[in-house]
Amino acid sequence: MTTIIDDYITTLTPKARGRIKGVAKLIIADHGTVMLTEDGAAPGDEAADVVLSASDEVFRNILSGAQNPVMAYMSGKLKVEGNVQRALKVSSILTEG
């Protein structure tokens, strides 16, 4: 597991804990994957209800509030597989303080 994935797990666990229904997967290009569940964030590459894929830079910008996740999706910077409504919920969780 890379330091980058460790950083995501540390950042996303408190944001996701108790707030994610089902399973969401974040694919961080060239670094790995993070699974989000109601228990928080963990490394892994299991099946998920929704998959969000982007570069590390795009995910970090979404987390910091510098990038609107909907605009990232519309511009092709953020890819979504699965239910788009579910992806929007996951994105809102990522952008909340």
C-alpha angles and dihedrals in degrees: 000000000000129000088246092058089046089054091052092049092050092047098041103041095077091041094051102035109114093354107078118084112204120345130313125188126206114200110201105198114245092000111065142255137299123203119213121202136152086276092061132252128332138165114262147108105228129140114288140190091233132015124203117193127189144127121282089251093055094048092047090050090050091050093049093047093245092113125047106224093218091053090047089054094045092050093048096248091114120046122202128199117187131012111006091203089056089048090054090053091050090047092052090052090051093052097047119099 
